[in-house]
Amino acid sequence: MAEFKLGRIRFIWKGDWSASTVYYKDDIVRNGGNVYVALSGHTSSVDFANDQSIHWNKMSDGQDWKSDWLVNTYYKINDVVKYGGYLYIANTAHTSAATVTLGLEDDQAKWDLYGEGFDWNGDWSEIARYKINDIVKYNGITYICIEGHTSASSSLGLENDQSKWQVFSEGFEWLGNWATEQRYRKNDIIKYGGQLYVANTGHTSAATETLGLEADQSKWDYFHKGIEYKGTWATSIRYKVNDLVKWGGGIWIANTHHTSTTSLAADESNWAQFVEGLEFEDNWSAYERYQPGDIVTYGGYSYVAVTNNIALKPSDNTSDWDVLNTGWRFIGDYDDDSTNREYIEGDVVRLGGFTYLCIDKHTGQRPPNTDYWKDLTAVSNGKVLGQMQHFMMQEMLCAMAITVILLLLLTIQTKLLLKTDQIKM
């Protein structure tokens, strides 16, 4: 059986090094990630570093994981900490800085880079301490920190420290309708009127709806051009580019942002006709405002407005009205006082057993003045005669067709009878 003499065993494990402790030669301790052997007996001081060069010799090299870097913490040689997206290893024993603001950077010379990585910090926050390789989301864009710093207030945003960040990945963030006094960031997407915009610069939006997005137009790019229907045009409304409204019988599209005034006609330079349409407005009135597409009756004719106008008689203003169709308006008998009345194209009157149609607007031109009136009696008689002749021709053609059909039926019947007789025989 083997024999051991305990006095010949040189090394004795003492665990972690402690201050104010008696150590003997060949005692082994751990300090940080390293293992040391005592060169001579002594009582340890308050700091291993004070005794290291005199009483200790490194026996093996190693590291000690300390997790996230902390303030006011004593770090030993080969301690490993996580700081931002990096791992650092201590090359000098020391006590860390007193504040997060000072950070590991305050003792940068006492640390070596041990491993490089990234640290996801979620959404960017104001007054936060960011470290190299921290990654944040700022609206639709992901950024990576390239210089340690404390972030600005929310009103200034990440843009205040833009030089301390690099884009890690591009993206967009949908924020709905544009709003006043809103902090917008690069790549934010909003809806304004019928259009979608993407921010190209971080900024705070205008204070009022009257100023609108247009006050910061240079800070937005078109993302998608669209239209938005706003119903019937109204006064004192803030209209935006590509807003659609109904005005008269047509649909109009805004080509300039503006606040509406008394009528679309007054703001017509801000609009263009999008779709032409028609809307019946009854008899023409000198006090009514008409829009393109409005239909009125004037005399026996129907007219359609082609411009915004008021108090412009259809028959006198051919650049503002087009004839939609011609017709008749029966006025009654042409009396002695009718010389003071204005007659309009399409008016029909009776005089002396005759019926006359006004063919040119006038006052005081008694029928049968052929420059202004057309005798309908002869036209009507001719039309009746023509209709009678047409009716008689139709009657004759029908009779002839019936006769032909009867003859065909009689022929078929005769042939059938002959065949029947032949079968019987």
C-alpha positions in Angstrom: 0.0 0.0 0.0 1.4 3.4 -1.1 2.3 5.9 1.6 1.9 9.7 1.3 3.8 12.3 3.4 1.5 15.3 3.7 4.4 17.6 4.2 5.7 17.0 0.7 2.4 18.2 -0.9 3.2 21.8 -1.9 -0.1 23.4 -3.2 -3.2 24.2 -1.1 -6.4 25.5 -2.7 -7.7 28.6 -0.8 -10.5 29.6 -3.1 -11.2 33.2 -4.0 -8.6 35.7 -2.8 -9.7 37.7 0.2 -8.4 40.9 1.8 -6.8 40.8 5.3 -6.1 37.0 5.1 -3.0 35.1 6.1 -1.5 33.2 3.1 1.4 30.9 3.1 3.8 29.9 0.4 2.3 27.6 -2.2 -1.3 28.7 -1.3 -3.4 28.8 -4.5 -6.2 31.4 -4.9 -8.5 32.6 -7.7 -8.7 36.3 -8.5 -10.9 37.2 -11.4 -10.5 34.6 -14.1 -6.9 33.8 -13.1 -5.4 31.3 -10.7 -2.3 32.4 -8.6 0.2 30.7 -6.4 1.7 32.4 -3.3 5.5 33.0 -3.5 5.8 33.9 0.2 3.8 34.0 3.3 2.0 37.3 4.0 -1.2 38.9 5.2 -3.1 40.3 2.2 -3.9 44.0 1.8 -7.2 45.5 0.8 -6.4 45.2 -3.0 -4.9 42.1 -4.7 -3.1 44.4 -7.1 -1.0 45.8 -4.3 0.3 42.3 -3.4 0.4 40.7 -6.9 3.9 41.7 -8.0 5.5 40.8 -4.6 3.7 37.8 -3.3 1.9 36.1 -6.2 2.7 34.4 -9.4 0.0 33.6 -12.1 -0.5 29.8 -12.3 -3.2 29.7 -15.1 -5.0 32.2 -17.2 -8.8 32.4 -17.4 -11.8 34.7 -17.6 -14.6 35.5 -15.2 -18.0 36.3 -16.7 -19.6 39.3 -14.9 -22.6 39.9 -17.2 -23.6 43.5 -17.9 -21.2 46.2 -16.9 -22.3 48.1 -13.7 -21.4 51.4 -12.1 -19.3 51.5 -8.9 -18.2 47.9 -9.3 -14.7 46.5 -8.7 -13.4 44.7 -11.7 -10.4 42.4 -11.7 -8.0 41.4 -14.5 -9.7 39.0 -17.0 -13.2 39.9 -15.8 -15.6 39.8 -18.9 -18.5 42.2 -19.1 -21.2 42.9 -21.7 -21.5 46.5 -22.7 -23.9 47.3 -25.5 -23.3 44.8 -28.2 -19.7 44.2 -27.2 -17.9 42.0 -24.8 -15.0 43.5 -22.9 -12.2 41.9 -20.9 -10.5 43.8 -18.1 -6.7 44.3 -18.5 -6.4 46.3 -15.3 -8.1 46.0 -12.0 -10.2 49.0 -11.2 -13.5 50.3 -9.9 -16.0 51.3 -12.6 -17.3 54.9 -13.2 -19.9 56.3 -10.8 -22.6 57.0 -13.4 -24.2 55.5 -16.4 -23.6 58.7 -18.3 -19.8 58.2 -17.8 -20.1 54.6 -18.7 -17.4 52.0 -19.5 -15.9 54.6 -21.8 -14.6 56.5 -18.7 -12.2 53.6 -18.2 -11.8 52.5 -21.8 -8.0 52.0 -21.5 -8.6 49.4 -18.8 -10.7 47.2 -21.1 -9.9 45.2 -24.2 -12.5 44.2 -26.8 -13.2 40.5 -26.2 -16.1 39.9 -28.6 -18.2 42.0 -31.0 -22.0 41.6 -31.3 -25.2 43.6 -31.3 -27.6 44.6 -28.5 -31.3 45.0 -29.4 -32.9 47.9 -27.4 -36.3 48.1 -29.0 -37.8 51.5 -29.9 -35.5 54.5 -29.5 -36.1 56.3 -26.2 -35.3 59.8 -25.1 -32.6 60.6 -22.5 -31.3 57.0 -22.7 -27.7 55.9 -22.6 -26.7 54.2 -25.9 -23.5 52.3 -26.5 -21.6 51.1 -29.5 -23.5 48.4 -31.4 -26.8 49.1 -29.7 -29.6 48.6 -32.2 -32.9 50.5 -32.0 -36.0 50.9 -34.1 -36.9 54.5 -35.0 -40.2 54.4 -36.9 -39.7 52.1 -39.9 -35.9 52.2 -39.8 -33.5 50.2 -37.6 -30.3 52.0 -36.6 -27.0 50.8 -35.0 -25.1 53.0 -32.6 -21.5 53.8 -33.7 -20.7 56.2 -30.8 -21.7 56.0 -27.2 -24.0 58.9 -26.2 -27.1 59.9 -24.2 -30.1 60.5 -26.5 -32.0 63.8 -26.9 -35.5 64.7 -25.9 -38.4 63.3 -27.9 -39.0 66.7 -29.6 -35.5 66.6 -31.1 -35.5 62.9 -31.8 -32.8 60.5 -32.9 -32.0 63.1 -35.7 -30.3 65.3 -33.0 -27.6 62.6 -32.8 -27.8 61.3 -36.4 -24.0 61.2 -36.8 -23.8 58.7 -33.9 -26.1 56.2 -35.7 -26.0 54.2 -39.0 -28.9 52.7 -40.8 -28.9 49.0 -40.1 -32.0 48.2 -42.1 -34.6 50.3 -44.0 -38.3 50.1 -43.5 -41.6 52.1 -43.3 -44.1 52.8 -40.6 -47.8 53.6 -41.3 -49.1 56.4 -39.1 -52.6 56.9 -40.6 -53.9 60.4 -41.3 -51.6 63.4 -41.1 -52.1 65.3 -37.9 -51.0 68.7 -36.6 -48.1 69.2 -34.1 -47.0 65.6 -34.6 -43.4 64.4 -34.5 -42.7 62.7 -37.8 -39.6 60.7 -38.6 -37.9 59.6 -41.8 -39.8 56.9 -43.6 -43.1 57.6 -41.7 -46.0 57.1 -44.1 -49.2 59.1 -43.8 -52.4 59.7 -45.7 -53.2 63.3 -46.6 -56.3 63.8 -48.7 -56.3 61.1 -51.4 -52.5 60.7 -51.4 -49.9 58.8 -49.4 -46.7 60.6 -48.4 -43.4 59.3 -46.9 -41.3 61.6 -44.7 -37.8 62.2 -46.0 -36.8 64.4 -43.0 -37.7 64.2 -39.3 -39.8 67.2 -38.2 -42.8 68.4 -36.2 -45.8 69.1 -38.3 -47.6 72.4 -38.6 -49.7 73.8 -35.8 -52.9 74.2 -37.7 -55.0 72.5 -40.4 -55.0 75.7 -42.4 -51.2 75.4 -42.8 -51.5 71.7 -43.4 -48.8 69.3 -44.7 -48.0 71.9 -47.4 -46.1 74.0 -44.8 -43.5 71.2 -44.7 -44.0 70.0 -48.3 -40.2 69.7 -48.9 -40.0 67.2 -46.0 -42.3 64.7 -47.7 -42.2 62.7 -50.9 -45.1 61.2 -52.8 -45.5 57.5 -51.9 -48.8 56.9 -53.8 -50.9 59.4 -55.6 -54.7 58.8 -55.2 -58.0 60.7 -55.0 -60.5 61.3 -52.2 -64.2 62.1 -52.8 -65.4 64.9 -50.5 -69.0 65.1 -51.6 -70.7 68.3 -52.8 -68.5 71.4 -52.8 -68.9 73.5 -49.7 -67.6 76.9 -48.4 -64.8 77.3 -45.9 -63.4 73.8 -46.4 -59.7 73.0 -46.5 -59.3 71.2 -49.8 -56.1 69.3 -50.7 -54.6 68.3 -54.0 -56.6 65.5 -55.6 -59.7 66.0 -53.5 -62.9 65.4 -55.6 -66.1 67.3 -55.2 -69.5 67.5 -57.0 -70.2 70.9 -58.5 -73.3 71.1 -60.7 -73.6 68.0 -62.8 -69.8 67.3 -62.9 -67.0 66.1 -60.7 -64.0 68.4 -60.1 -60.5 67.6 -58.8 -58.4 70.0 -56.8 -55.1 70.9 -58.3 -53.9 73.3 -55.5 -54.5 73.1 -51.8 -56.7 76.0 -50.6 -59.6 76.9 -48.3 -62.8 77.4 -50.3 -64.5 80.8 -50.5 -67.9 81.8 -51.9 -68.2 79.3 -54.8 -66.1 76.9 -56.8 -66.5 79.4 -59.6 -64.6 81.9 -57.5 -61.9 79.3 -56.9 -62.0 77.8 -60.3 -58.2 78.3 -60.8 -57.7 75.7 -58.0 -59.9 73.1 -59.7 -60.1 71.1 -63.0 -63.1 69.2 -64.3 -62.5 65.5 -63.5 -65.8 64.0 -65.0 -68.4 65.8 -67.0 -72.0 65.2 -66.0 -75.6 66.6 -66.4 -78.0 68.0 -63.8 -81.5 69.3 -64.6 -82.1 72.7 -63.0 -85.6 73.6 -64.5 -86.3 76.9 -66.2 -83.4 79.3 -66.6 -83.3 82.1 -64.0 -81.2 85.3 -64.0 -80.6 84.9 -60.2 -79.3 81.3 -60.3 -75.6 80.4 -60.4 -75.0 77.7 -63.0 -72.2 75.2 -63.3 -71.0 73.1 -66.2 -73.4 70.3 -66.9 -76.5 72.1 -65.6 -79.5 71.8 -67.9 -82.2 74.4 -68.1 -85.2 75.1 -70.3 -85.3 78.5 -72.0 -88.1 79.1 -74.4 -88.9 75.8 -76.1 -85.2 74.7 -76.1 -83.1 72.9 -73.5 -79.5 74.2 -72.9 -76.6 72.8 -71.0 -74.1 75.1 -69.3 -70.4 74.8 -70.4 -69.0 77.4 -67.9 -69.7 78.7 -64.5 -72.0 81.6 -65.1 -74.8 83.7 -63.7 -77.4 86.0 -65.4 -76.2 84.9 -68.9 -79.1 84.1 -71.1 -78.6 80.8 -73.0 -79.6 82.0 -76.4 -77.4 85.1 -76.2 -74.3 83.5 -74.8 -73.3 80.6 -77.0 -69.8 80.3 -75.4 -71.4 79.6 -72.0 -74.4 77.4 -73.1 -74.9 74.7 -75.7 -78.3 73.7 -77.2 -79.1 70.3 -75.8 -82.3 69.8 -77.8 -84.9 71.8 -79.6 -88.6 71.8 -78.7 -91.8 73.8 -78.3 -93.3 75.9 -75.5 -96.9 76.8 -76.1 -97.6 80.4 -75.0 -101.2 80.7 -76.2 -102.8 83.4 -78.3 -100.8 86.2 -79.7 -102.6 89.2 -78.2 -102.4 92.9 -78.9 -100.1 93.5 -75.9 -97.8 90.7 -77.0 -95.7 93.2 -78.9 -94.1 94.1 -75.6 -93.2 90.5 -74.7 -89.9 88.8 -75.5 -90.3 85.7 -77.5 -87.6 83.0 -77.4 -86.7 80.3 -79.8 -89.2 77.4 -79.4 -92.1 79.6 -78.3 -95.4 78.7 -80.0 -98.4 81.1 -80.4 -101.8 81.1 -82.2 -102.9 84.0 -84.4 -105.9 84.1 -86.8 -106.4 80.4 -86.9 -102.7 79.8 -87.6 -100.0 78.4 -85.3 -96.5 80.0 -85.4 -93.1 78.9 -84.0 -90.5 81.5 -82.9 -87.2 80.8 -84.7 -85.3 83.9 -83.5 -85.5 85.7 -80.2 -87.2 89.1 -80.5 -89.6 91.6 -79.1 -92.5 93.3 -81.1 -92.3 91.2 -84.3 -95.9 90.1 -85.1 -96.5 86.9 -87.0 -96.3 86.0 -89.8 -92.9 87.8 -90.1 -90.9 85.0 -91.6 -87.6 86.3 -90.2 -88.8 85.5 -86.7 -91.8 83.1 -87.1 -92.5 79.8 -88.9 -96.0 78.8 -89.8 -96.6 75.4 -88.2 -100.0 74.9 -89.8 -98.7 73.8 -93.2 -96.0 71.7 -91.6 -98.6 70.0 -89.4 -100.9 69.3 -92.4 -98.0 67.9 -94.4 -97.0 65.7 -91.6 -100.6 64.3 -91.1 -100.8 63.5 -94.8 -97.5 61.8 -94.8 -98.5 59.7 -91.7 -101.8 58.7 -93.5 -99.9 57.6 -96.6 -97.5 55.6 -94.5 -100.4 53.9 -92.7 -102.2 53.0 -95.9 -99.0 51.5 -97.3 -98.5 49.4 -94.2 -102.1 48.2 -94.4 -101.7 47.1 -98.1 -98.5 45.3 -97.3 -100.1 43.4 -94.4 -103.1 42.4 -96.7 -100.7 41.1 -99.4 -98.7 39.1 -96.8 -101.9 37.5 -95.4 -103.0 36.5 -98.9 -99.7 34.8 -99.6 -99.8 32.9 -96.4 -103.4 31.6 -97.1 -102.4 30.5 -100.6 -99.4 28.5 -99.1 -101.6 26.8 -96.5 -104.2 25.9 -99.2 -101.5 24.3 -101.4 -100.1 22.3 -98.5 -103.6 21.0 -97.6 -104.3 20.0 -101.2 -101.1 17.9 -101.4 -101.9 16.2 -98.1 -105.3 15.2 -99.4 -103.9 13.7 -102.6 -101.4 11.6 -100.7 -104.2 10.3 -98.4 -106.3 9.2 -101.4 -103.3 7.4 -103.0 -102.7 5.5 -99.7 -106.4 4.3 -99.6 -106.3 3.1 -103.2 
